[in-house]
Amino acid sequence: MTRGQIKAKLSKYFKITELVCPHVYERFGESAWNYFDIRLLEVLLWLRVALGLPITINDWRARKTQRGLRCNLCQIVKEKIRAYLSSHIFGKGIDFDVKGMSAHDVRQWINDHKSELPHNIRLEVLCNGKEITWVHLDVCNETSEKIVYFND
């Protein structure tokens, strides 16, 4: 699929404001779609359609603004005191919740359906030794495995 085709299909489920931080939207508007790795968009489309459930990435009203594409003006990036190379700033990673499912159950569902994944992904499981309560998913070049699990 082309980027335009993926955008058209994803637009049925997501507004660009749900995928990018406010700084990026203010600067680039709808053209912010162009800053995502096409593989991430394809995985997100597959996941949303296959699950058949609403997925929440950013919700600016709930002050969730840095779970999709982040920029250097975002607080989470500015707080880093060392080099920060997150998949979020490259348009390759998202954090999300699925309505009616725990993060653990979403990761399990993805694992159960990994043969259907359009691209290899990484899933974060632990942060500071505790299972995270959201799903972090990113596309990567570092593995031939369908899913790589990692900890912060």
FITORDO-514757 format. One record per residue (C-alpha): residue in three letters; x negated, y, z negated. Coordinates in steps of 0.05 Angstrom, whole numbers, plus 5000, padded with zeros to 4 digits. Layout:
N
ALAXYZ
...
***
This chain:
152
MET500050005000
THR497950715012
ARG497451224955
GLY503651564983
GLN507650924981
ILE505450764910
LYS507051474888
ALA513951424919
LYS515450774883
LEU512450994816
SER516351644820
LYS522651234809
TYR520051064739
PHE515151624720
LYS514352374727
ILE507152604735
THR507752954668
GLU508452264636
LEU501652064665
VAL497252674655
CYS495453154600
PRO498653854601
HIS492054174623
VAL491653744685
TYR498953864702
GLU498354614692
ARG492354634739
PHE494254124792
GLY501753994786
GLU504353434830
SER497653364865
ALA494953054799
TRP497252384828
ASN490952414871
TYR486352364810
PHE488451654792
ASP484751034814
ILE489650704863
ARG488450034828
LEU491250314763
LEU497450584799
GLU498549894831
VAL497849544764
LEU502550044731
LEU507749944786
TRP507149184781
LEU507849204706
ARG513949664705
VAL517549264758
ALA515748584731
LEU517548764659
GLY523949124678
LEU523249544615
PRO521650284604
ILE514350444593
THR512151064555
ILE505351364567
ASN505652104552
ASP511652444520
TRP509853174510
ARG515953294466
ALA513352764418
ARG506353054421
LYS503652454460
THR499552814512
GLN492952454518
ARG494951734534
GLY494251784609
LEU489252214649
ARG485252644600
CYS480953244616
ASN475253594581
LEU480154084547
CYS483853524510
GLN482553484436
ILE480652744437
VAL475152904488
LYS472753534454
GLU471953164387
LYS466852684415
ILE459852864392
ARG456452404441
ALA457152264515
TYR464352074528
LEU465851634588
SER472951384576
SER476951054631
HIS482251584616
ILE477952154643
PHE476751774708
GLY484051614721
LYS482850884708
GLY486050774640
ILE492650874603
ASP495450774534
PHE502750584531
ASP508650284495
VAL514149844523
LYS521149944498
GLY523349364454
MET516549014453
SER510649044405
ALA503749174433
HIS501748474415
ASP507648184454
VAL506048624514
ARG498848384516
GLN501347664510
TRP506347774566
ILE500948064611
ASN496447464594
ASP502146984611
HIS502947324679
LYS495647474694
SER495747074759
GLU500647604785
LEU496248204768
PRO494448594831
HIS487548764801
ASN482948564745
ILE484148944681
ARG481449044611
LEU485849054549
GLU483549354483
VAL485648954422
LEU482149224360
CYS480349924337
ASN476349984272
GLY477649254259
LYS485249294264
GLU489849084320
ILE492249704356
THR499649854358
TRP499650104430
VAL497049784494
HIS490650054526
LEU489849794597
ASP484549994647
VAL481949754714
CYS474649584718
ASN469149354763
GLU465248964711
THR468648294714
SER471247744759
GLU476147534704
LYS483347754712
ILE483448014640
VAL477848214594
TYR479548354522
PHE475248854485
ASN474749214418
ASP472949944408
***
